[in-house]
Amino acid sequence: QVQLVETGGGLVQAGASLRLECAASEETSSPYAMSWFRQAPGKERDFVDAIASDGRTVYYARSVKGRFTIYNADTKNTLVYLQMNGLIPEDTAVYYCAIDVGFQRCALITGPYDYWGQGTQVTVSS
């Protein structure tokens, strides 16, 4: 059972940057994808971005493309960062990381994901 822990959330002003970290308790057998989702109050959990186990294939939601970057921080792919630049109030949400084991194509919905973290709150004030 892989455990995921997200850190790095906080309260910032619009235009600021934050870097979220997702740490996995162990290495996952390839292929897999590590993804970020976010959930604002009263809304569904939405896909943000993902990185495949090859460390090169990445996917971004249209709403964050050009502002957010997902990347691996170690060669074992147990630490993934989400660099968020140019934050806007609409980015306010709880951010979750998740792992899709046996990844074949990027899943934009929550169902295919096998492991989830507890989430970290990001609040962007205007």
Secondary structure, DSSP 8 states (H G I E B T S, - for coil): ---EEEE--EEEETT--EEEEEEESS---SSEEEEEEEE-TTS-EEEEEEEETTSS-EEE-TTTBTTEEEEESSTTS-EEEEEE-S--GGG-EEEEEEEEET--S---SSTT--EE---EEEEEE-
